[in-house]
């Protein structure tokens, strides 16, 4: 196995965790039933066995099947990320997909969801599990949300760049303006499309001379103006 999943049952099984760490394989550690102090001890045990560079992902988990929504405590993901400085995830025993989607938005890099062929089967986990068609929809939804979250850098997207000139405004002539007009604020308005001077630069146009005639509503560009020569 390329990775080892440690269930919540073993969270305080220190000798076992040290042996798991010694395998030197990435570990997913579920933390149901535990306190933050117990989770910190468990992570320390894994690192004693496998070294400080052992890849560990800590999963928030509520050990109830199905887990009540009010007991999911998804903000623990933020607590883990800050306190443990490791990747975090969710072992999701709730019904539906809302908890996993919220966990993804809170920074989860791993989602565990139980799977069953039928929720009518005997056993404690089946009622909190997804059936085949539901699992496919669940995974598709998570991938869509992951794409929606993006990288956190605020900048125009490819689609927005295509739409920008049609959506944004630029400086335009407030009326028909003759060639040679020295522009005043009253000569200009801001309207779509955004193909001319930016509205933020409108004040910089005041006092410049038009080097061509402008029609009402026509966008004004920097190439349409020139400085007024001072006498002498």
Buried (B, 14 or more C-beta within 10 A) or exposed (E): EEEBBBBBEBBBBBEBBBBBBBBBBBBBBBBBBBEEEEBBBBBBBBBBBBEEEBBBBBBBBBBBBBBEEEEBEBEBBEBBBEBBEBBBBBBBBBBEBEBBBBBBBBBBBBBBBBBBEEBEEEEEBBBBBBBEEBBEEBBEBBEEBBEEEEEEEEEEEEEEEEEEBEEBBBBBBBEEBEEEBEBEEEBBBBBBBBBBBEBEEBEEBEEBBBEEBBEEEBBBEEEBBEEEEEEE
